[in-house]
Amino acid sequence: MAEESFQERTEKPTSRRRRKAREQGKVAKSMELNSAAILCLGFLSLYMMGPHLARQTMQIMAYTLANAPQIAMADPTFVSVFGDYMVKFFLVLSPVFVLVTLVAIGINVAQVGFKITPKAMELKFDKLNMANGLKRLVSVRSLVQLVRDSIKLLIIGFVAYKVIQGEFKSFFLLPDMSVAQFASQMGKLALQLTLKVGAVIFVIAALDYMYQRYEFEKSIRMSKQDLKDEYKETEGSPQLKSRVRQMQREMARSRMMQDVPKADVVVTNPTEIAVALKYDPEEMDAPYVLAMGERLVAQRIKELARECGIPVVEDKPLARALFRMCDVGQVVPTTLYKAVAEVLAYVYKMKGKVVG
């Protein structure tokens, strides 16, 4: 039980988790919103372009009926004629097709943005497994979807029935209308029906979109262990980072020890601190620290200095000040110039050098 509670997804997803989900095609998207937008805007465009489409269709029919004998003689099978008319028909309807396509693309981009995800298009053979398919079919999620879709159809059917019921009286006048009047009346009824049903679908789609967002956020939530694993993947495990830092320190210490033989003097505490100094009046403006350390490192610096014949001078205040105020490779601060100069003068005097 303790392990299960530890694995509960109670933490908000990180940006990396969201990005990986998006790359896999997992986004909060409502197909109901797509359907509502395509239905309403597509039918509205069809209704607005209806007169133009009717004129174009009538022209094609008039031409066909007027030239039927010639067309029949030229192509008795009507195969090429049928192909030509299908092309003309699609050209007439092409503005509607283009608009519906743009609406479909636009509503998808508005929901999830624009991103091509090859992983979402990969062929997954586990989806062809009939056993898995049956499990998904009889799952709680499928049952919820069935109930939701049934309620949606009942609501849409009720709204459509009320719209048609409101026009029952006008139906008795249809037999006395001309063809144009009949078509106009049916077009208005279809538009009214589509817009009202579409408005209901839009409300259902908005609710479905909020539900999809809730489900999506719930599905990408993370457990505390997930957060730890992700941190290890991105930042590295604490043990590995500690090992890397240790290796870096050892490498830096090794390079530092290699520079000790170049020093002019080593200032000590005398047991806890050792600082190796270098000064060349012809190349440097001031002395700088070649190496320094405390305890075991200090002992090793002093051993190397003695092996290389470098003077080791005991000066507790100066050693502490250099260790506290300087880093390896750093020039000695001006406040310590006098003390360092005295030590170097003493060393040069021992070696018989002349201070420049």
Backbone hydrogen bonds in HBPLUS format (Angstrom, degrees):
<---DONOR---> <-ACCEPTOR-->    atom                        ^
c    i                          cat <-CA-CA->   ^        H-A-AA   ^      H-
h    n   atom  resd res      DA  || num        DHA   H-A  angle D-A-AA Bond
n    s   type  num  typ     dist DA aas  dist angle  dist       angle   num
A0005-SER N   A0001-MET O   2.96 MM   4  6.17 163.6  1.99 151.1 154.8     1
A0006-PHE N   A0002-ALA O   2.99 MM   4  6.15 142.9  2.13 137.9 148.6     2
A0007-GLN N   A0003-GLU O   3.05 MM   4  6.29 136.3  2.24 138.5 149.6     3
A0007-GLN N   A0004-GLU O   3.05 MM   3  5.08 126.7  2.35  94.1 108.2     4
A0008-GLU N   A0005-SER O   3.30 MM   3  5.21 162.4  2.33  98.8 103.9     5
A0011-GLU N   A0222-MET O   2.84 MM 211  5.05 155.2  1.90 168.0 165.5     6
A0222-MET N   A0011-GLU O   3.00 MM 211  5.05 167.0  2.01 141.5 144.3     7
A0018-ARG N   A0014-THR O   3.04 MM   4  6.41 158.4  2.09 150.6 156.2     8
A0019-ARG N   A0015-SER O   2.91 MM   4  6.10 155.7  1.97 143.6 150.6     9
A0020-LYS N   A0016-ARG O   2.97 MM   4  6.18 158.8  2.01 148.6 153.5    10
A0021-ALA N   A0017-ARG O   2.99 MM   4  6.18 156.9  2.04 146.8 153.4    11
A0022-ARG N   A0018-ARG O   2.95 MM   4  6.16 153.4  2.02 146.9 154.2    12
A0023-GLU N   A0019-ARG O   2.97 MM   4  6.23 151.7  2.06 145.2 152.9    13
A0024-GLN N   A0020-LYS O   3.12 MM   4  6.36 137.9  2.31 140.2 150.6    14
A0024-GLN N   A0021-ALA O   3.22 MM   3  5.15 129.2  2.50  92.2 105.3    15
A0026-LYS N   A0021-ALA O   2.78 MM   5  5.06 151.7  1.86 161.6 151.8    16
A0025-GLY N   A0022-ARG O   3.00 MM   3  4.99 158.6  2.04 103.8 109.6    17
A0035-SER N   A0031-MET O   3.00 MM   4  6.30 163.6  2.02 151.7 155.5    18
A0036-ALA N   A0032-GLU O   2.90 MM   4  6.11 161.3  1.94 151.1 155.9    19
A0037-ALA N   A0033-LEU O   3.06 MM   4  6.17 166.3  2.08 147.8 151.3    20
A0038-ILE N   A0034-ASN O   2.97 MM   4  6.13 168.7  1.98 156.1 159.5    21
A0039-LEU N   A0035-SER O   2.88 MM   4  5.92 161.8  1.92 148.5 154.2    22
A0040-CYS N   A0036-ALA O   3.01 MM   4  6.07 175.1  2.01 152.8 154.3    23
A0041-LEU N   A0037-ALA O   3.02 MM   4  5.82 152.9  2.10 145.2 151.6    24
A0042-GLY N   A0038-ILE O   2.88 MM   4  5.27 139.9  2.04 125.4 138.0    25
A0043-PHE N   A0039-LEU O   3.02 MM   4  5.91 160.2  2.06 137.8 143.8    26
A0044-LEU N   A0040-CYS O   2.89 MM   4  5.99 154.8  1.95 146.0 154.1    27
A0045-SER N   A0041-LEU O   2.97 MM   4  6.08 158.6  2.02 142.8 147.9    28
A0046-LEU N   A0042-GLY O   3.00 MM   4  6.21 151.2  2.09 141.5 150.1    29
A0047-TYR N   A0043-PHE O   2.81 MM   4  6.03 151.5  1.89 148.1 155.7    30
A0048-MET N   A0044-LEU O   2.95 MM   4  6.18 160.2  1.99 149.3 154.3    31
A0049-MET N   A0045-SER O   2.95 MM   4  6.04 149.3  2.04 143.2 151.3    32
A0050-GLY N   A0047-TYR O   3.18 MM   3  4.87 154.8  2.25  94.9 102.0    33
A0053-LEU N   A0049-MET O   2.91 MM   4  6.14 167.6  1.92 163.2 167.3    34
A0054-ALA N   A0050-GLY O   2.78 MM   4  5.94 155.8  1.84 156.8 164.1    35
A0055-ARG N   A0051-PRO O   2.96 MM   4  6.18 157.8  2.01 146.7 152.1    36
A0056-GLN N   A0052-HIS O   3.02 MM   4  6.28 165.9  2.04 153.7 157.2    37
A0057-THR N   A0053-LEU O   2.95 MM   4  6.11 159.4  2.00 146.2 152.2    38
A0058-MET N   A0054-ALA O   2.86 MM   4  6.03 157.8  1.91 149.4 155.7    39
A0059-GLN N   A0055-ARG O   2.94 MM   4  6.15 154.4  2.00 149.7 156.4    40
A0060-ILE N   A0056-GLN O   3.10 MM   4  6.38 156.6  2.16 145.8 151.6    41
A0061-MET N   A0057-THR O   2.95 MM   4  6.23 160.9  1.99 149.6 155.0    42
A0062-ALA N   A0058-MET O   2.78 MM   4  5.91 160.6  1.82 150.1 155.8    43
A0063-TYR N   A0059-GLN O   2.95 MM   4  6.07 161.9  1.98 146.7 151.5    44
A0064-THR N   A0060-ILE O   2.99 MM   4  6.17 155.2  2.06 143.6 150.8    45
A0065-LEU N   A0061-MET O   2.91 MM   4  6.14 164.6  1.93 154.6 158.0    46
A0066-ALA N   A0062-ALA O   2.94 MM   4  6.01 157.1  2.00 147.6 154.2    47
A0067-ASN N   A0063-TYR O   3.04 MM   4  6.06 142.2  2.19 141.6 150.4    48
A0071-ILE N   A0067-ASN O   2.95 MM   4  6.13 161.9  1.98 159.4 165.4    49
A0072-ALA N   A0068-ALA O   2.87 MM   4  5.98 158.1  1.91 153.4 159.0    50
A0073-MET N   A0069-PRO O   2.97 MM   4  6.22 152.4  2.04 149.4 156.7    51
A0074-ALA N   A0070-GLN O   2.97 MM   4  6.16 155.1  2.04 146.4 153.2    52
A0075-ASP N   A0071-ILE O   2.95 MM   4  6.07 151.9  2.03 146.9 154.1    53
A0078-PHE N   A0075-ASP O   3.06 MM   3  5.32 148.3  2.16 109.8 119.3    54
A0082-PHE N   A0078-PHE O   2.86 MM   4  5.83 156.8  1.91 136.7 143.6    55
A0083-GLY N   A0079-VAL O   2.99 MM   4  6.28 156.9  2.05 146.5 153.0    56
A0084-ASP N   A0080-SER O   2.88 MM   4  6.11 159.1  1.93 148.7 154.0    57
A0085-TYR N   A0081-VAL O   2.93 MM   4  6.15 161.6  1.96 153.6 158.4    58
A0086-MET N   A0082-PHE O   2.96 MM   4  6.14 146.8  2.07 144.3 153.4    59
A0087-VAL N   A0083-GLY O   3.10 MM   4  6.35 155.4  2.16 146.1 152.0    60
A0088-LYS N   A0084-ASP O   3.00 MM   4  6.31 158.5  2.04 147.0 153.0    61
A0089-PHE N   A0085-TYR O   2.80 MM   4  5.94 153.3  1.87 142.6 150.5    62
A0090-PHE N   A0086-MET O   2.99 MM   4  6.23 160.1  2.03 148.6 152.7    63
A0091-LEU N   A0087-VAL O   2.94 MM   4  6.17 147.6  2.05 144.5 154.2    64
A0092-VAL N   A0088-LYS O   2.92 MM   4  6.17 150.5  2.01 146.6 154.2    65
A0093-LEU N   A0089-PHE O   3.07 MM   4  6.37 154.0  2.14 144.7 151.6    66
A0094-SER N   A0090-PHE O   2.80 MM   4  5.67 110.5  2.28 134.9 151.3    67
A0096-VAL N   A0093-LEU O   3.00 MM   3  5.50 122.5  2.34 113.4 126.9    68
A0097-PHE N   A0093-LEU O   3.10 MM   4  6.44 160.0  2.14 152.5 158.8    69
A0098-VAL N   A0094-SER O   2.82 MM   4  5.99 164.5  1.84 159.9 163.3    70
A0099-LEU N   A0095-PRO O   2.97 MM   4  6.11 161.1  2.01 144.5 149.8    71
A0100-VAL N   A0096-VAL O   2.91 MM   4  6.11 165.8  1.93 153.7 157.5    72
A0101-THR N   A0097-PHE O   2.93 MM   4  6.10 155.1  1.99 146.4 153.5    73
A0102-LEU N   A0098-VAL O   2.93 MM   4  6.18 160.0  1.97 150.8 155.9    74
A0103-VAL N   A0099-LEU O   2.89 MM   4  6.13 155.0  1.95 149.9 157.3    75
A0104-ALA N   A0100-VAL O   2.92 MM   4  6.14 158.8  1.97 146.9 152.5    76
A0105-ILE N   A0101-THR O   2.95 MM   4  6.21 161.5  1.98 151.4 156.2    77
A0106-GLY N   A0102-LEU O   2.79 MM   4  5.86 161.9  1.82 146.4 152.6    78
A0107-ILE N   A0103-VAL O   2.89 MM   4  6.01 163.9  1.92 153.8 156.7    79
A0108-ASN N   A0104-ALA O   3.29 MM   4  6.38 149.9  2.39 137.7 145.1    80
A0109-VAL N   A0105-ILE O   2.93 MM   4  6.18 162.3  1.96 154.7 159.9    81
A0110-ALA N   A0106-GLY O   2.84 MM   4  6.00 154.5  1.91 147.4 155.0    82
A0111-GLN N   A0107-ILE O   3.24 MM   4  6.32 139.4  2.42 130.3 139.2    83
A0111-GLN N   A0108-ASN O   3.18 MM   3  5.20 126.3  2.48  93.7 107.1    84
A0112-VAL N   A0108-ASN O   3.00 MM   4  6.23 171.9  2.01 160.1 161.0    85
A0113-GLY N   A0109-VAL O   2.64 MM   4  4.23 140.4  1.79 124.8 131.0    86
A0120-ALA N   A0117-THR O   3.11 MM   3  5.62 136.2  2.31 111.1 121.4    87
A0121-MET N   A0118-PRO O   2.99 MM   3  5.21 141.3  2.14 103.2 114.7    88
A0122-GLU N   A0119-LYS O   3.30 MM   3  5.24 162.8  2.33 100.3 105.4    89
A0127-LYS N   A0124-LYS O   3.18 MM   3  5.89 156.7  2.24 114.6 120.7    90
A0128-LEU N   A0125-PHE O   2.96 MM   3  5.33 152.2  2.03 108.2 117.0    91
A0129-ASN N   A0126-ASP O   3.23 MM   3  5.24 159.1  2.28  99.9 106.0    92
A0133-GLY N   A0129-ASN O   2.98 MM   4  6.23 151.8  2.06 145.5 154.4    93
A0134-LEU N   A0130-MET O   2.87 MM   4  6.12 154.2  1.93 149.0 154.7    94
A0135-LYS N   A0131-ALA O   3.04 MM   4  6.32 151.6  2.13 144.0 151.8    95
A0136-ARG N   A0132-ASN O   2.97 MM   4  6.28 156.9  2.02 148.3 154.0    96
A0137-LEU N   A0133-GLY O   2.91 MM   4  6.10 144.4  2.03 140.6 151.4    97
A0138-VAL N   A0134-LEU O   3.03 MM   4  6.24 147.8  2.14 147.7 153.5    98
A0139-SER N   A0136-ARG O   3.46 MM   3  5.12 166.1  2.48  98.5 100.2    99
A0143-LEU N   A0139-SER O   3.16 MM   4  6.49 153.6  2.23 144.9 152.1   100
A0144-VAL N   A0140-VAL O   2.92 MM   4  6.21 156.9  1.97 151.9 157.9   101
A0145-GLN N   A0141-ARG O   2.98 MM   4  6.24 156.7  2.03 146.8 153.2   102
A0146-LEU N   A0142-SER O   2.88 MM   4  6.12 151.4  1.97 145.5 153.4   103
A0147-VAL N   A0143-LEU O   3.00 MM   4  6.26 164.2  2.02 152.0 155.2   104
A0148-ARG N   A0144-VAL O   2.89 MM   4  6.05 160.8  1.93 148.6 154.7   105
A0149-ASP N   A0145-GLN O   2.83 MM   4  5.97 163.3  1.85 150.0 154.3   106
A0150-SER N   A0146-LEU O   2.95 MM   4  6.07 152.6  2.02 144.9 152.8   107
A0151-ILE N   A0147-VAL O   3.01 MM   4  6.22 162.3  2.04 150.6 154.7   108
A0152-LYS N   A0148-ARG O   2.96 MM   4  6.17 155.4  2.02 145.2 152.7   109
A0153-LEU N   A0149-ASP O   2.91 MM   4  6.14 158.9  1.96 147.6 152.4   110
A0154-LEU N   A0150-SER O   2.98 MM   4  6.22 155.7  2.04 148.0 154.9   111
A0155-ILE N   A0151-ILE O   2.97 MM   4  6.22 159.2  2.02 151.2 156.1   112
A0156-ILE N   A0152-LYS O   2.96 MM   4  6.20 167.6  1.97 154.0 157.4   113
A0157-GLY N   A0153-LEU O   2.81 MM   4  5.87 160.6  1.85 146.6 152.9   114
A0158-PHE N   A0154-LEU O   2.93 MM   4  6.05 152.9  2.00 142.9 150.1   115
A0159-VAL N   A0155-ILE O   3.03 MM   4  6.28 160.7  2.06 150.2 154.9   116
A0160-ALA N   A0156-ILE O   2.93 MM   4  6.14 163.4  1.95 152.0 156.9   117
A0161-TYR N   A0157-GLY O   2.92 MM   4  6.06 156.1  1.97 144.9 151.7   118
A0162-LYS N   A0158-PHE O   3.02 MM   4  6.26 157.3  2.07 148.3 153.7   119
A0163-VAL N   A0159-VAL O   3.04 MM   4  6.30 154.1  2.11 149.3 156.1   120
A0164-ILE N   A0160-ALA O   3.02 MM   4  6.27 168.0  2.04 153.2 156.1   121
A0165-GLN N   A0161-TYR O   2.79 MM   4  5.90 154.7  1.85 148.6 156.9   122
A0166-GLY N   A0162-LYS O   3.09 MM   4  6.21 143.6  2.23 137.5 145.3   123
A0167-GLU N   A0164-ILE O   3.01 MM   3  5.28 151.3  2.10 106.4 115.3   124
A0168-PHE N   A0165-GLN O   3.28 MM   3  5.26 169.9  2.29 107.9 109.3   125
A0170-SER N   A0167-GLU O   3.15 MM   3  5.50 123.6  2.48 105.3 118.5   126
A0171-PHE N   A0168-PHE O   3.09 MM   3  5.31 142.9  2.23 102.9 113.8   127
A0172-PHE N   A0169-LYS O   3.37 MM   3  5.98 148.2  2.48 110.6 116.7   128
A0173-LEU N   A0170-SER O   3.11 MM   3  5.41 150.6  2.20 105.7 114.4   129
A0174-LEU N   A0171-PHE O   3.24 MM   3  5.36 156.6  2.30 103.4 110.3   130
A0176-ASP N   A0173-LEU O   3.21 MM   3  5.69 139.5  2.38 111.6 121.6   131
A0177-MET N   A0174-LEU O   3.06 MM   3  5.27 164.5  2.08 114.0 118.8   132
A0182-PHE N   A0178-SER O   2.78 MM   4  5.96 160.4  1.82 152.8 159.0   133
A0183-ALA N   A0179-VAL O   2.89 MM   4  6.07 162.3  1.92 148.8 153.4   134
A0184-SER N   A0180-ALA O   2.88 MM   4  6.08 156.8  1.93 145.8 152.9   135
A0185-GLN N   A0181-GLN O   2.85 MM   4  6.07 160.3  1.89 150.7 155.7   136
A0186-MET N   A0182-PHE O   2.91 MM   4  6.14 162.6  1.94 151.5 156.4   137
A0187-GLY N   A0183-ALA O   2.84 MM   4  5.97 150.4  1.93 144.1 152.9   138
A0188-LYS N   A0184-SER O   2.96 MM   4  6.21 157.8  2.01 149.2 154.2   139
A0189-LEU N   A0185-GLN O   3.01 MM   4  6.22 158.6  2.06 146.4 152.6   140
A0190-ALA N   A0186-MET O   2.86 MM   4  6.04 158.3  1.91 145.6 152.0   141
A0191-LEU N   A0187-GLY O   2.87 MM   4  6.08 155.1  1.94 146.3 153.4   142
A0192-GLN N   A0188-LYS O   2.87 MM   4  6.05 166.1  1.89 150.0 153.9   143
A0193-LEU N   A0189-LEU O   2.84 MM   4  5.98 162.7  1.86 149.6 155.1   144
A0194-THR N   A0190-ALA O   2.84 MM   4  5.95 160.8  1.87 145.7 151.4   145
A0195-LEU N   A0191-LEU O   2.90 MM   4  6.04 167.4  1.91 154.8 158.0   146
A0196-LYS N   A0192-GLN O   3.08 MM   4  6.17 166.7  2.10 149.7 153.4   147
A0197-VAL N   A0193-LEU O   2.93 MM   4  5.96 163.0  1.96 148.8 154.5   148
A0198-GLY N   A0194-THR O   2.65 MM   4  5.61 148.3  1.74 140.0 151.0   149
A0199-ALA N   A0195-LEU O   2.83 MM   4  5.99 146.9  1.94 140.2 148.4   150
A0200-VAL N   A0196-LYS O   3.15 MM   4  6.44 157.7  2.20 144.2 149.2   151
A0201-ILE N   A0197-VAL O   2.86 MM   4  6.18 156.7  1.92 148.5 155.7   152
A0202-PHE N   A0198-GLY O   2.78 MM   4  6.03 148.5  1.88 145.8 154.7   153
A0203-VAL N   A0199-ALA O   3.06 MM   4  6.39 153.6  2.13 145.6 151.7   154
A0204-ILE N   A0200-VAL O   2.93 MM   4  6.26 163.4  1.96 152.1 156.8   155
A0205-ALA N   A0201-ILE O   2.66 MM   4  5.84 152.3  1.73 146.7 155.8   156
A0206-ALA N   A0202-PHE O   2.82 MM   4  6.05 153.4  1.89 147.1 153.5   157
A0207-LEU N   A0203-VAL O   3.08 MM   4  6.36 160.7  2.12 148.7 153.4   158
A0208-ASP N   A0204-ILE O   2.80 MM   4  6.04 153.2  1.87 146.1 154.9   159
A0209-TYR N   A0205-ALA O   2.74 MM   4  5.96 148.9  1.84 146.9 155.4   160
A0210-MET N   A0206-ALA O   3.09 MM   4  6.37 158.0  2.14 146.2 151.0   161
A0211-TYR N   A0207-LEU O   2.96 MM   4  6.24 152.1  2.04 143.9 152.2   162
A0212-GLN N   A0208-ASP O   2.77 MM   4  6.03 153.9  1.84 148.7 156.1   163
A0213-ARG N   A0209-TYR O   2.91 MM   4  6.17 153.9  1.98 148.0 154.8   164
A0214-TYR N   A0210-MET O   3.01 MM   4  6.24 153.6  2.08 141.7 148.9   165
A0215-GLU N   A0211-TYR O   2.86 MM   4  6.16 161.9  1.90 152.5 157.1   166
A0216-PHE N   A0212-GLN O   2.81 MM   4  5.95 154.6  1.87 145.0 152.7   167
A0217-GLU N   A0213-ARG O   2.88 MM   4  6.05 169.8  1.89 152.1 154.6   168
A0218-LYS N   A0214-TYR O   2.94 MM   4  6.10 152.4  2.02 144.3 152.6   169
A0219-SER N   A0215-GLU O   2.85 MM   4  6.03 147.7  1.96 143.1 151.9   170
A0220-ILE N   A0216-PHE O   3.12 MM   4  6.40 140.7  2.28 150.2 159.3   171
A0221-ARG N   A0218-LYS O   3.44 MM   3  5.40 162.7  2.47  99.2 104.1   172
A0226-ASP N   A0223-SER O   3.08 MM   3  5.06 117.7  2.48  93.8 108.8   173
A0227-LEU N   A0223-SER O   3.11 MM   4  6.51 154.7  2.17 150.3 156.3   174
A0228-LYS N   A0224-LYS O   3.06 MM   4  6.36 154.0  2.13 142.8 149.7   175
A0229-ASP N   A0225-GLN O   2.85 MM   4  6.11 161.6  1.88 152.9 157.8   176
A0230-GLU N   A0226-ASP O   2.87 MM   4  6.06 160.6  1.90 150.3 155.7   177
A0231-TYR N   A0227-LEU O   2.93 MM   4  6.10 155.4  1.99 144.2 151.2   178
A0232-LYS N   A0228-LYS O   2.95 MM   4  6.24 152.5  2.03 146.8 154.1   179
A0233-GLU N   A0229-ASP O   2.97 MM   4  6.28 151.0  2.06 146.0 154.0   180
A0234-THR N   A0230-GLU O   2.94 MM   4  6.17 156.4  2.00 152.7 158.2   181
A0235-GLU N   A0231-TYR O   2.70 MM   4  5.51 160.5  1.73 148.4 155.4   182
A0236-GLY N   A0232-LYS O   2.76 MM   4  4.27 129.1  2.02 108.8 121.5   183
A0241-LYS N   A0237-SER O   2.90 MM   4  6.18 165.6  1.92 161.0 165.2   184
A0242-SER N   A0238-PRO O   2.85 MM   4  5.96 155.2  1.91 144.5 151.6   185
A0243-ARG N   A0239-GLN O   2.91 MM   4  6.12 152.3  1.99 142.2 150.0   186
A0244-VAL N   A0240-LEU O   2.86 MM   4  6.13 154.0  1.92 149.8 157.1   187
A0245-ARG N   A0241-LYS O   2.91 MM   4  6.15 162.0  1.94 149.3 154.0   188
A0246-GLN N   A0242-SER O   2.91 MM   4  6.11 152.4  1.98 143.1 151.3   189
A0247-MET N   A0243-ARG O   2.93 MM   4  6.19 157.9  1.98 147.4 152.9   190
A0248-GLN N   A0244-VAL O   2.86 MM   4  6.12 155.7  1.92 149.6 156.9   191
A0249-ARG N   A0245-ARG O   2.89 MM   4  6.14 155.9  1.94 147.2 153.5   192
A0250-GLU N   A0246-GLN O   2.90 MM   4  6.18 155.6  1.96 147.7 154.8   193
A0251-MET N   A0247-MET O   2.87 MM   4  6.10 156.9  1.92 149.5 155.5   194
A0252-ALA N   A0248-GLN O   2.87 MM   4  6.08 163.4  1.90 149.1 154.1   195
A0253-ARG N   A0249-ARG O   2.80 MM   4  5.95 154.6  1.87 145.9 153.6   196
A0254-SER N   A0250-GLU O   2.82 MM   4  6.01 149.8  1.91 142.2 150.8   197
A0255-ARG N   A0251-MET O   2.93 MM   4  6.26 161.7  1.96 152.5 156.5   198
A0256-MET N   A0252-ALA O   2.90 MM   4  6.09 153.2  1.97 142.7 151.0   199
A0257-MET N   A0253-ARG O   2.84 MM   4  6.08 157.1  1.89 149.1 154.5   200
A0258-GLN N   A0254-SER O   3.09 MM   4  6.34 144.4  2.22 143.1 152.4   201
A0259-ASP N   A0256-MET O   3.01 MM   3  5.30 142.9  2.15 103.5 114.4   202
A0260-VAL N   A0257-MET O   3.22 MM   3  5.26 151.0  2.31  99.7 108.0   203
A0262-LYS N   A0259-ASP O   3.00 MM   3  5.53 151.9  2.08 115.3 124.1   204
A0263-ALA N   A0260-VAL O   2.95 MM   3  5.44 168.0  1.97 123.2 127.1   205
A0264-ASP N   A0277-LEU O   2.76 MM  13  5.94 161.8  1.79 154.3 160.3   206
A0265-VAL N   A0277-LEU O   3.39 MM  12  5.50 157.2  2.45 144.2 146.2   207
A0277-LEU N   A0265-VAL O   2.82 MM  12  5.50 169.1  1.83 168.7 172.4   208
A0266-VAL N   A0311-PRO O   2.97 MM  45  6.33 150.8  2.06 155.2 163.9   209
A0313-VAL N   A0266-VAL O   2.79 MM  47  6.08 152.0  1.87 155.6 165.2   210
A0267-VAL N   A0275-VAL O   2.77 MM   8  5.14 159.4  1.81 153.5 149.6   211
A0275-VAL N   A0267-VAL O   2.80 MM   8  5.14 153.8  1.87 147.7 156.7   212
A0268-THR N   A0313-VAL O   2.87 MM  45  6.17 155.2  1.93 152.0 157.0   213
A0315-ASP N   A0268-THR O   3.07 MM  47  5.98 163.5  2.10 149.7 151.7   214
A0269-ASN N   A0273-ILE O   2.98 MM   4  5.00 133.0  2.21 148.2 144.1   215
A0295-ARG N   A0272-GLU O   2.68 MM  23  4.68 145.8  1.80 129.7 139.4   216
A0274-ALA N   A0293-GLY O   3.10 MM  19  5.73 153.6  2.17 161.5 161.7   217
A0293-GLY N   A0274-ALA O   3.09 MM  19  5.73 145.5  2.22 154.2 163.5   218
A0276-ALA N   A0291-ALA O   2.71 MM  15  5.07 165.7  1.73 151.2 156.2   219
A0290-LEU N   A0276-ALA O   2.84 MM  14  5.43 157.7  1.89 146.2 152.2   220
A0278-LYS N   A0288-TYR O   3.05 MM  10  5.67 156.3  2.11 160.3 167.6   221
A0288-TYR N   A0278-LYS O   3.07 MM  10  5.67 158.2  2.12 154.4 160.1   222
A0283-GLU N   A0280-ASP O   3.00 MM   3  5.55 143.8  2.14 118.2 127.7   223
A0284-MET N   A0280-ASP O   2.79 MM   4  5.51 153.0  1.86 173.1 175.2   224
A0332-VAL N   A0287-PRO O   2.90 MM  45  5.82 174.1  1.91 149.9 150.4   225
A0289-VAL N   A0330-GLN O   2.99 MM  41  5.70 162.7  2.02 152.2 153.2   226
A0329-GLY N   A0289-VAL O   2.78 MM  40  5.26 158.5  1.83 145.8 152.7   227
A0297-VAL N   A0294-GLU O   3.23 MM   3  5.40 130.9  2.49 141.7 129.0   228
A0299-GLN N   A0295-ARG O   2.94 MM   4  6.27 153.2  2.01 151.9 159.9   229
A0300-ARG N   A0296-LEU O   2.94 MM   4  6.25 154.8  2.01 147.3 153.9   230
A0301-ILE N   A0297-VAL O   2.95 MM   4  6.23 152.7  2.03 148.6 155.9   231
A0302-LYS N   A0298-ALA O   3.02 MM   4  6.27 161.1  2.05 149.3 154.1   232
A0303-GLU N   A0299-GLN O   2.94 MM   4  6.19 153.5  2.01 146.4 154.0   233
A0304-LEU N   A0300-ARG O   2.99 MM   4  6.21 165.0  2.02 150.2 153.5   234
A0305-ALA N   A0301-ILE O   2.92 MM   4  6.13 157.0  1.97 147.1 154.1   235
A0306-ARG N   A0302-LYS O   2.97 MM   4  6.18 160.1  2.01 150.2 154.5   236
A0307-GLU N   A0303-GLU O   2.93 MM   4  6.18 157.4  1.98 149.2 156.0   237
A0308-CYS N   A0304-LEU O   2.97 MM   4  6.18 145.1  2.10 145.9 154.8   238
A0310-ILE N   A0305-ALA O   2.72 MM   5  4.79 162.8  1.75 151.9 148.6   239
A0309-GLY N   A0306-ARG O   3.19 MM   3  4.96 157.4  2.25  97.5 104.1   240
A0319-ALA N   A0315-ASP O   2.85 MM   4  5.93 161.9  1.88 161.6 167.7   241
A0320-ARG N   A0316-LYS O   2.97 MM   4  6.15 168.7  1.98 159.3 161.7   242
A0321-ALA N   A0317-PRO O   2.99 MM   4  6.13 160.6  2.03 145.7 151.6   243
A0322-LEU N   A0318-LEU O   2.89 MM   4  6.02 165.3  1.91 153.0 156.6   244
A0323-PHE N   A0319-ALA O   2.98 MM   4  6.10 162.2  2.01 148.4 153.7   245
A0324-ARG N   A0320-ARG O   2.92 MM   4  6.04 150.3  2.01 145.4 153.8   246
A0325-MET N   A0321-ALA O   2.89 MM   4  5.88 153.4  1.96 149.8 156.4   247
A0326-CYS N   A0322-LEU O   2.97 MM   4  5.44 142.4  2.12 143.6 147.7   248
A0330-GLN N   A0327-ASP O   3.03 MM   3  5.36 156.5  2.09 135.3 134.5   249
A0336-LEU N   A0333-PRO O   2.97 MM   3  5.68 158.1  2.02 118.9 125.7   250
A0337-TYR N   A0334-THR O   3.13 MM   3  5.07 166.2  2.15 105.8 110.0   251
A0340-VAL N   A0336-LEU O   2.98 MM   4  6.11 168.4  1.99 160.7 164.3   252
A0341-ALA N   A0337-TYR O   2.74 MM   4  5.86 155.7  1.80 153.4 161.2   253
A0342-GLU N   A0338-LYS O   3.04 MM   4  6.28 151.4  2.12 147.1 153.6   254
A0343-VAL N   A0339-ALA O   3.22 MM   4  6.53 155.4  2.28 143.6 149.6   255
A0344-LEU N   A0340-VAL O   2.88 MM   4  6.16 166.6  1.90 156.4 159.9   256
A0345-ALA N   A0341-ALA O   2.82 MM   4  5.94 156.2  1.87 146.4 153.5   257
A0346-TYR N   A0342-GLU O   3.00 MM   4  6.18 152.6  2.08 141.6 148.8   258
A0347-VAL N   A0343-VAL O   2.94 MM   4  6.27 155.4  2.00 148.9 155.9   259
A0348-TYR N   A0344-LEU O   2.79 MM   4  6.01 166.2  1.81 156.7 160.0   260
A0349-LYS N   A0345-ALA O   2.91 MM   4  6.00 148.2  2.01 140.4 149.4   261
A0350-MET N   A0346-TYR O   3.01 MM   4  6.27 148.3  2.12 141.6 149.9   262
A0351-LYS N   A0347-VAL O   2.97 MM   4  6.31 150.8  2.06 147.4 155.6   263
A0352-GLY N   A0348-TYR O   2.75 MM   4  5.78 114.0  2.18 134.8 152.0   264
A0353-LYS N   A0348-TYR O   2.67 MM   5  4.73 144.0  1.80 143.9 145.9   265
